Amino acid sequence: MQAANHLQRSLRAGNPAYGGWQMLPGTNLTRVMCRAAPNMDWLLVDLEHGNISDDSMHEIVAAAAACGVSPIVRVVDGQDWMIKRALDSGAHGILVPVLETVEDAIKVVRASKFPPMGTRGFEPLLAVEKFVEQRAHGSGVKELTGKEYLEQANSSLVIAVQIETQSALECVNEIAKVPGIDVLFVGPFDLGVSIGHPIVGGKMDETLELAIQSVQEAAQAADISAGIYCDSGSDAKNWHKKGFLMNSVMTDMIGLREVVSQSFQSAQ
């Protein structure tokens, strides 16, 4: 499983893991995005704010994995059944939004791990095919067995939580130390609003930037990774220089809007 999880491999090696962000349904869109960027390590399937249903999530997860990109599902909320549905689809990891407390982080881990680490129920039939490995010399693929998935899942899936509230920021060091949490992820817009320093005109003030950097420092101290939502490759690269590894590069709706706008402006 670890060999197939491109996001986890990059994070464990200390390398930047750049990702796409899908809010609109459709596997054709998934394939276009994944195949257009050979350096895309992960694709986030956004159930929280995107127009994506449960069945669409299953199809997008499968399409991304088939393209060699790790599908990461942002669940609507950290409820057990939502985490279960995401991981049972074969997602290589999850992103849980609106964390508030250390107890919230502990509950996320418990719902994400099989016993004895957690309470996740076991049913691998849909998940195993999302972790295939290419055999040498074009001789097909190796698919996991259910037993292998059970044995490897606890150590092979990426569990990320969003630090986007004032309360989570205040206990970020303790959240980072919760066993089983792999990534502290920042949504700058949400965190800015939460702490009273919203991004204005596309720029963040010093207070917000310091708050964001404190998340990276908490992750570093706990020997886990930090990630951040970005709208462009240049922003993702700049945040990598500041220690963030799991960085988004492009969101489908924003990218589509920009391409259409530029194309029609050039036609004037």
Secondary structure by P-SEA (a helix, b strand, c coil): cccccaaaaaaaacccccccccccccaaaaaaaaaacccccbbbbccccccccaaaaaaaaaaaaaacbbbbbbcccccaaaaaaaaaaccccccccccccaaaaaaaaaaaccccccbbbbbccccccccccccccccbbbbbcaaaaaacccccbbbbbbcccaaaaaaaaaaaacccccccccaaaaaaaaaccccccccccaaaaaaaaaaaaaaaaacbbbbbbbccaaaaaaaaaacccccccccaaaaaaaaaaaaaaaac
